[in-house]
Amino acid sequence: MTNNSIAIATNGDELLTALASISPDNRYTALATCGVKILRDAADLCGIDAIDLGKRAAIKEIIENF
């Protein structure tokens, strides 16, 4: 997947697959373009109980646990 794949990801699994190809320094910015629902899905896949997470918290948890 290319970096553009993060914009077309439809679920957490696709999002995390796309995220793997992005430099760690650019991951926050890339994830900031995503909606809360897909971020929560990705955070769940990272082992986080994401049901009540906001966008920033979900991004932080994904980056820390990916």
Secondary structure, DSSP 8 states (H G I E B T S, - for coil): --TTHHHH--SHHHHHHHHTTS-GGGHHHHHTTS-HHHHHHHHHHTT---TT--HHHHHHHHHHH-
